[in-house]
C-alpha cells in the first residue's frame, strides 16, 4: 500500500452540505473583505512611497568648495543707486561692489528690492549691503529692511513635501522697519550642511542655518557713521544627512500575510460568538435552555 499524500493536507475541506450560511456571517465576511482590501491598499502605498530617514555625521569642510547663495531683500528707505554688496571671508576674499548676477528693482521713489546670486568659500565670512562701493553717497542712511530670502545651496523640495521640519530659509519674512536710521543691522548665522540622497543615489546638498540678530551704530574713518546690513556666517562640522529608505520585499509580504490571516481569524471568532449567542437566544425563547 503506497503512501497517501492527502494525509499531509492540514487544510481539510468540509462539504458544503455540512455548512450553514447565515446573514450575520455574510455581513461579517463583507466587512472583513472591505477591511482587508483597505489595509492592503494602505500597506501598498506605504511600501511604494520611500521613507525619509535622517542622521548626523561629521565631515571635514573642504575650503576649495563653493556654496551658492541667494539673497532677496527689500530696503524701503534707500534708493537702488546707493546700494551695493560686499563679500569677505577668512581666506582673504574681499570683493567690494559685487555686481555679477545682481538685480536692483526700484520700490517707489525711495526704496529698492535687492536680489543677488553668488558663491562663497566654505570658510567663515560675511556679505553685507552698504553704500561702500557707490560713487554717490546718500544724504541720509536708513537700512530698515524686510528679508524675503537668504538661502544657501540647492533647494530640497522633497523635504518640504514630506513635512520635515527644516531651516533652509529661516530669515524669510524677517523685517526690521523701525529703529534708529543710523544703526547697522547684523545677522550672525550658523550654517549646517545638509544632504539628501534618493533611492537611485542622486544627491543634493543644501545648507540649513540658525541665526542671531543684533543692531549697533558703527563708525568709519573720521568718526563718520556708516550703517550697513550685515550677514555673517560660520559653518558647523556636523552634517545632517537625509536619505530615502524602502522596507525590504519580505517585510511587505509578511505584513500582508499578517493582515489577511489576522483579519480572517478575528472575523471568524466574532462570527462564532454571534452565532453561538443567537443559538442560545433561540433556545431560550423556545424554552429548551437547560
Secondary structure per residue as TSV (DSSP state, phi and psi in degrees):
chain	resnum	aa	ss	phi	psi
A	1	X	-	360.0	124.8
A	2	X	-	-79.0	166.8
A	3	X	-	-75.4	130.0
A	4	X	-	-92.6	110.1
A	5	X	G	-63.3	-21.8
A	6	X	G	-64.3	-22.4
A	7	X	G	-65.2	-19.3
A	8	X	G	-83.0	-3.6
A	9	X	-	-74.9	114.8
A	10	X	S	-92.6	-5.4
A	11	X	S	-107.2	71.9
A	12	X	-	-65.8	138.5
A	13	X	-	-92.8	137.5
A	14	X	-	-103.0	128.1
A	15	X	-	-59.2	144.8
A	16	X	G	-61.5	-30.6
A	17	X	G	-73.0	-7.0
A	18	X	G	-102.2	3.8
A	19	X	-	-110.3	158.7
A	20	X	-	-131.5	108.8
A	21	X	-	-74.8	146.1
A	22	X	-	-133.2	158.6
A	23	X	H	-65.0	-41.1
A	24	X	H	-62.5	-42.0
A	25	X	H	-62.1	-37.9
A	26	X	H	-64.7	-42.5
A	27	X	H	-64.0	-44.1
A	28	X	H	-62.7	-39.9
A	29	X	H	-65.0	-42.4
A	30	X	H	-64.1	-46.0
A	31	X	H	-61.7	-38.5
A	32	X	H	-62.5	-45.2
A	33	X	H	-65.8	-40.7
A	34	X	H	-63.6	-42.6
A	35	X	H	-64.7	-42.7
A	36	X	H	-63.0	-44.6
A	37	X	H	-61.7	-41.7
A	38	X	H	-64.1	-46.4
A	39	X	H	-65.7	-38.0
A	40	X	H	-65.5	-37.3
A	41	X	H	-65.3	-43.5
A	42	X	H	-63.7	-43.6
A	43	X	H	-64.7	-35.7
A	44	X	H	-66.3	-42.9
A	45	X	H	-62.4	-41.7
A	46	X	H	-64.4	-37.0
A	47	X	H	-71.9	-38.8
A	48	X	H	-71.2	-42.5
A	49	X	S	-79.9	118.8
A	50	X	-	-69.0	146.7
A	51	X	E	-86.2	147.8
A	52	X	E	-107.6	119.9
A	53	X	E	-111.4	153.9
A	54	X	E	-128.2	152.3
A	55	X	E	-153.3	159.9
A	56	X	E	-107.2	131.1
A	57	X	E	-132.1	158.8
A	58	X	E	-104.1	124.1
A	59	X	-	-128.1	142.9
A	60	X	-	-80.0	128.9
A	61	X	-	-70.7	132.3
A	62	X	-	-93.0	111.2
A	63	X	T	-67.5	-11.9
A	64	X	T	-82.4	-14.3
A	65	X	-	-74.1	153.5
A	66	X	E	-118.2	144.6
A	67	X	E	-112.1	122.2
A	68	X	E	-67.8	139.7
A	69	X	E	-127.6	138.4
A	70	X	E	-122.2	132.0
A	71	X	E	-132.1	133.8
A	72	X	E	-143.7	105.7
A	73	X	E	-136.0	137.9
A	74	X	E	-98.9	129.7
A	75	X	E	-116.4	96.0
A	76	X	T	-72.4	-17.0
A	77	X	T	-117.3	19.8
A	78	X	S	-136.2	128.9
A	79	X	-	-73.7	154.8
A	80	X	G	-61.0	-32.6
A	81	X	G	-65.1	-18.5
A	82	X	G	-95.6	-6.7
A	83	X	-	-102.4	140.2
A	84	X	E	-148.9	167.5
A	85	X	E	-122.2	135.8
A	86	X	E	-115.2	144.9
A	87	X	E	-127.7	129.4
A	88	X	E	-137.7	152.8
A	89	X	E	-153.9	175.7
A	90	X	T	-75.8	-6.2
A	91	X	T	-87.7	2.0
A	92	X	S	99.3	2.2
A	93	X	-	-69.4	134.7
A	94	X	E	-152.1	94.6
A	95	X	E	-107.4	120.5
A	96	X	E	-104.6	126.0
A	97	X	E	74.6	45.1
A	98	X	E	-62.9	126.4
A	99	X	-	-122.3	-10.8
A	100	X	T	-68.7	135.0
A	101	X	T	54.4	38.3
A	102	X	E	-115.0	131.2
A	103	X	E	-126.4	127.4
A	104	X	E	-120.1	118.4
A	105	X	E	-113.9	121.3
A	106	X	E	-61.9	141.5
A	107	X	E	-115.8	97.1
A	108	X	T	68.9	-145.2
A	109	X	T	-90.9	-23.4
A	110	X	T	-124.0	-7.3
A	111	X	E	-107.3	172.4
A	112	X	E	-151.4	136.4
A	113	X	E	-99.2	114.0
A	114	X	E	-104.8	123.0
A	115	X	E	-127.2	140.1
A	116	X	E	-155.1	149.3
A	117	X	E	-129.5	128.7
A	118	X	E	-155.6	178.6
A	119	X	E	-122.9	145.6
A	120	X	E	-123.7	154.9
A	121	X	E	-71.1	155.5
A	122	X	S	-82.5	53.0
A	123	X	S	-139.4	162.1
A	124	X	S	-58.7	144.7
A	125	X	E	-173.6	-160.6
A	126	X	E	-158.4	160.0
A	127	X	E	-137.5	145.3
A	128	X	E	-149.8	146.1
A	129	X	E	-89.7	129.9
A	130	X	E	-156.7	-173.5
A	131	X	S	-110.2	15.1
A	132	X	T	-60.8	-39.3
A	133	X	T	-93.7	-2.7
A	134	X	-	-92.8	153.1
A	135	X	S	-76.0	-34.1
A	136	X	S	-109.7	126.7
A	137	X	-	-93.1	144.0
A	138	X	-	-72.3	159.1
A	139	X	S	-70.8	-33.5
A	140	X	S	-133.2	145.9
A	141	X	-	-108.0	142.2
A	142	X	-	-161.2	104.5
A	143	X	-	-100.3	32.8
A	144	X	-	-57.2	141.1
A	145	X	E	-152.5	163.5
A	146	X	E	-135.5	124.1
A	147	X	E	-94.6	126.4
A	148	X	E	-97.2	-37.6
A	149	X	E	-158.1	131.5
A	150	X	E	-135.1	106.7
A	151	X	E	-140.4	158.5
A	152	X	E	-127.7	142.5
A	153	X	E	72.6	-161.2
A	154	X	-	-75.2	159.9
A	155	X	-	-96.1	118.4
A	156	X	-	-98.8	91.7
A	157	X	H	-72.3	-24.6
A	158	X	H	-64.6	-32.1
A	159	X	H	-67.4	-42.1
A	160	X	H	-65.2	-37.5
A	161	X	H	-65.4	-29.0
A	162	X	T	-89.5	6.6
A	163	X	T	58.6	34.7
A	164	X	-	-84.1	130.0
A	165	X	-	-66.2	126.4
A	166	X	-	-143.5	167.6
A	167	X	-	-135.1	57.1
A	168	X	S	-81.1	-23.2
A	169	X	S	-145.6	57.9
A	170	X	T	-67.0	-20.6
A	171	X	T	-80.9	-9.3
A	172	X	T	-61.4	124.0
A	173	X	T	91.8	-6.1
A	174	X	-	-75.1	133.4
A	175	X	E	-138.2	150.7
A	176	X	E	-141.9	90.5
A	177	X	-	-103.9	-1.8
A	178	X	-	-121.2	-175.0
A	179	X	S	102.9	-175.4
A	180	X	-	-69.9	128.5
A	181	X	T	-68.0	-16.3
A	182	X	T	-94.1	-2.7
A	183	X	-	-84.0	147.8
A	184	X	E	-90.7	144.9
A	185	X	E	-109.1	134.8
A	186	X	E	-134.3	127.8
A	187	X	E	-114.0	122.7
A	188	X	E	-103.4	116.1
A	189	X	E	-111.1	137.3
A	190	X	E	-108.8	110.8
A	191	X	E	-93.8	134.4
A	192	X	E	-117.1	113.6
A	193	X	E	-59.7	141.2
A	194	X	E	-137.0	130.5
A	195	X	E	-119.3	150.7
A	196	X	E	-132.9	125.3
A	197	X	E	-126.7	125.9
A	198	X	-	-88.8	-175.3
A	199	X	T	-66.9	-23.8
A	200	X	T	-88.9	0.8
A	201	X	-	89.3	1.7
A	202	X	-	-71.9	131.3
A	203	X	E	-122.5	134.5
A	204	X	E	-118.3	146.0
A	205	X	E	-122.4	126.4
A	206	X	E	-133.3	-177.6
A	207	X	E	-142.2	114.7
A	208	X	E	-84.4	161.3
A	209	X	E	-157.1	156.4
A	210	X	E	-114.1	165.1
A	211	X	E	-146.8	158.9
A	212	X	E	-129.2	152.1
A	213	X	E	-122.7	145.1
A	214	X	E	-152.5	156.4
A	215	X	E	-127.3	149.5
A	216	X	E	-159.8	164.7
A	217	X	-	-105.2	119.9
A	218	X	-	-109.4	148.2
A	219	X	B	-118.3	137.6
A	220	X	-	-95.2	-160.1
A	221	X	G	-65.5	138.0
A	222	X	G	80.8	9.6
A	223	X	G	77.6	15.3
A	224	X	-	-82.8	137.1
A	225	X	B	-76.3	125.2
A	226	X	-	-126.4	90.0
A	227	X	-	-73.6	158.7
A	228	X	-	-160.8	170.3
A	229	X	E	-115.9	107.5
A	230	X	E	-101.6	143.8
A	231	X	E	-131.0	102.6
A	232	X	E	-100.4	142.0
A	233	X	E	-138.4	151.0
A	234	X	E	-140.8	153.7
A	235	X	E	-105.7	139.9
A	236	X	E	-89.6	136.0
A	237	X	E	-72.1	-12.7
A	238	X	E	-83.9	130.4
A	239	X	E	-109.5	133.9
A	240	X	E	-91.2	121.9
A	241	X	E	-112.1	118.0
A	242	X	E	-102.0	135.5
A	243	X	E	-145.2	143.3
A	244	X	E	-77.8	143.9
A	245	X	E	-141.4	140.7
A	246	X	-	-127.2	135.4
A	247	X	-	-63.9	151.1
A	248	X	-	-65.8	160.0
A	249	X	H	-62.2	-38.3
A	250	X	H	-62.7	-31.8
A	251	X	H	-66.5	-40.2
A	252	X	H	-64.4	-44.9
A	253	X	H	-66.1	-38.8
A	254	X	H	-63.0	-40.7
A	255	X	H	-64.1	-41.1
A	256	X	H	-61.3	-46.0
A	257	X	H	-61.1	-40.5
A	258	X	H	-65.0	-40.8
A	259	X	H	-64.9	-50.0
A	260	X	H	-65.4	-51.3
A	261	X	H	-64.4	-44.4
A	262	X	H	-64.6	-41.9
A	263	X	H	-64.8	-44.8
A	264	X	H	-64.2	-38.1
A	265	X	H	-65.9	-47.7
A	266	X	H	-64.7	-42.3
A	267	X	H	-62.3	-38.2
A	268	X	H	-64.0	-40.6
A	269	X	H	-64.4	-44.2
A	270	X	H	-62.0	-45.0
A	271	X	H	-62.9	-41.2
A	272	X	H	-64.2	-40.9
A	273	X	H	-64.3	-43.3
A	274	X	H	-64.7	-43.1
A	275	X	H	-63.3	-44.1
A	276	X	H	-64.4	-41.8
A	277	X	H	-64.3	-37.8
A	278	X	H	-65.6	-42.9
A	279	X	H	-63.7	-40.9
A	280	X	H	-64.4	-39.7
A	281	X	H	-64.4	-39.8
A	282	X	H	-64.1	-43.8
A	283	X	H	-63.7	-36.0
A	284	X	H	-65.9	-39.7
A	285	X	H	-68.9	-30.1
A	286	X	H	-87.9	-2.8
A	287	X	T	73.9	19.6
A	288	X	-	-96.5	4.1
A	289	X	-	-81.5	117.4
A	290	X	-	-115.8	360.0
